Amino acid sequence: MVETKGKNWPPCHPIIYHDIQAEILESEAIQMAETSYKLWLAYIVTLIFNLAAVIASAASGGAGDLIIQILLASIYLLIWPIFDFISRHLSLYRAFKYDNLNSYRFFFLITFLDILFGVFIGIGFLAGGGGGLIAMIYNFQHKLIVAGVFNAICVFLVLSLTMFHTILFRKVYKYLKSLHEDWNVIPGTGK
């Protein structure tokens, strides 16, 4: 008989069993899985600051179509963390737990999308829901200091997050290549 563990995550309303220390055996894999989880938490904080930057721009009469900006930033905050946790973090968790090559591939794909999304938010297109660089420059040029500071914080967080996603991507790739020297990103291509 297979023993099943009780659901323990999220703490407010458990829907899955999630215990990195108990289910992943190698210390290097545990460290990378914990880093992935912390990146997910940092993504939530970054998207909160993105929304705050967009609201600060709206409150001070800043750049872009502000209703659309606030709506998009809110959608990013509501949808992207769930998508990121389920698709990126849990795929890496499963990859380490089961040594599943397809889970590694899915992790690489979603992490690449995370990096692209980070670049999109970091640029801060005026109608894209991002409180990034373009919005920051606009706000500082128009002497909207509070909004500009929120945008600057958002830019810093997004750049940091994108950099850490890239580092995690490379670490996981090196780890996987050390386990499976013949592994390829695209099956059957030799690449």
Secondary structure as UniProt FT lines:
FT   TURN            11..12
FT   HELIX           20..23
FT   HELIX           27..59
FT   TURN            60..61
FT   HELIX           66..84
FT   HELIX           85..89
FT   HELIX           90..98
FT   HELIX           101..123
FT   TURN            126..129
FT   HELIX           133..141
FT   TURN            142..143
FT   HELIX           145..179
FT   TURN            181..182
FT   TURN            187..188
//
